[in-house]
Amino acid sequence: MSLILIAEDEEALLEVFSEVLEDLGHRVVRASNGEEALMLARTEPPDLVISDHMMPRRTGMQLFYAMRSEPALAHVPFVLLSAARPTGREEAETFLAKPVDLATFEKTVSAALARHDRTIPDTPPPSRDSATSLGAAREEMLNWVAHELKTPLSSARLNVQLLLRKLLKRGAPEDEQRSAESVMRQLDQMNGLVTSILDASRLVDGKLELQRVPAPLVPFLQEVIQDWAEAQPEVTFRLEAQEPPEQVFFDAERTRQILNNLLSNAVKYRGASREVDIRTALDPGAVLIHVRDKGVGIPAASLPHVFDRFRRADSQQGRGHGLGLFIASSLARLHGGSLAARSQMGEGSTFTLRLPLRS
């Protein structure tokens, strides 16, 4: 049995995390702010710390740096939770974005405990000299919005996951399970909307950075398509791809975000067709990824504006929030590439992502 310290200022989340960890057989110590967490860690060094970032008296990152500066606590694994993306988060054992998935949370805890002896170097806290700048103030506001909206979403989602487990365990009627699953889908949609708003704001402000590395493209595309095939068994996803002669430099997480948006639209607007085609082709110095549906199409007057913020084609009114394609196009440009669209009413649409072959 391991001793786990949880620091979280939201009582509902603190309760859920504690219940999950105690069910796994661990002993849990709770703190509602960073200063209290540090005091408890000094009193009895834990085997693992799980901490929210935006807390009173000490943020999660300030707690992390304080622990790393004390020999008795310097090597305690640290899992950081946040709806924002605080500076220095990569120094923690693991960073989990809110809302947190229950299975991911459990796996992360097990993995962190297994690496209990890992040495993490002491790192000074980041300077706050830039906090008075307009850019820093806006970023702070975005972090506040992320925290205030995603924290209750995270709590609600974890509670629904626990409810689903209990319903399945006691063999509850299918209509009860369907109701819980419906709530889960609505929470995921709300989280997607909040994430899109935050991403769009950071893209406009130039605050979103990519982690581009050279990687094989075809296995990545196969993984993305496999996920969609499992989630949408009624749709046939056909992938025709071959590896480019040079490795592509891309941010896997953000490229997946682009493709997920294109595939989501292809599924939504495919009409009576059950097919979505994904194909790669070479272009001078780049690789092209075509995503094609055979659905309703986009009106010619709307086509030049599909990548604008908060714009939806006339045939798509009431579906989506008008940010997905803006974000996808902006992420493509951050890669040094582009996103283009072709469409004809009644015959479907093709979106083409262009990614450079070299950094």
C-alpha positions, 0 to 999 in steps of 0.5 A: 500500500502506497501513501499518496498525497492529493492537492486539489482545491475543488472539493468534488474532485478531491473526493473523486480522486480519493475514492478512486485511489482508495479503491486501488488499495492506497492510503490517501492524504488530502490537501486543499491548497499548495501550502497545506500540501507542502506541510503534509509532505514534510510531515510524512513524505508520500510515495506520490504527489498528485496536484492540481496547478491552479490552487490558492497559497501555492500553485501546483508548479510552485509546490513542485519546485518547493519539493524539489528543493528539499532533499527528503522530497526531491525524488517523490514522483509528481503528477500535475493536473491542470486545464491550463498548460503551465510553464515547466509542466514537462518537468513533472513525472507526468502532466494530465490535462483536465478533464481527466479520464478515469482509466488514464488516471489509474494507469498514470498513478500505477506507472508513477509509483513503479518509477518511484526511484526516478531522480528529478533534478532541482529546477528553479521556479520560472521568473514572473517578471513578464506577468505585467505584460499584456500577453502574460495577462491574457495568458493568465486569463486563458488559464483562469478560464480553462481552470474555472470551466474544465475543473467542474467538467473533469469532476462531472466526467469522473463521477459519470465514469464511476456511475457507469462502472457501478451500473455495469457491476450491478447489471442495471437496465440498459436505459439507465446505462444509455442515459449515463453514456449520453451524459458522458457524450454531452460532457465531452462535447462541452469539453471540446468546445472549451478546448476549441475556444482556448486553442483559437485564442492562443493561436490568434495570440501566437501562444501555441507552440508545436513540438515537431519531430521527424516520424513515420507518417503511415503508421501514424495515419493508420493509428488515427484511422483505426481509432475512427473505424472503431468509434464509427463502425457504420462508416468505411474508412479507406486509407491509401498511403505510402511513406514519403521518401523523407521523414515528415516533421510534425507535431503528432498531437496537433496533426491528430487534432487537424485530422480528427476535425477533418474526419469528424466533418467527413462523417457528419456531412457524408449524407447517405454515403458510408465511405470516407477516403484518406489518401496521401500524395507527394508534392515538391518538398511536402506530403499531401493528405486528402480527406474526402467524403461523398456527402452533401457538399459546401455551397460555392459562396461559403467555400472561401470562408470555411476556415474563418472563425465562427463561420459555418457553411449554409448547409452546416448551420446548427452543427458545430461551433465554427472553430474547428476548421479555423483551428485546423488551418492555423495548426497547418500553417504553424507546421509550415504547411496549409489546409485547402478545401474543394467541394461541389454540392451533392458530390462531397468535399475534399480537404487537403492537408499539406505538411513539409517534409523537412523542418 
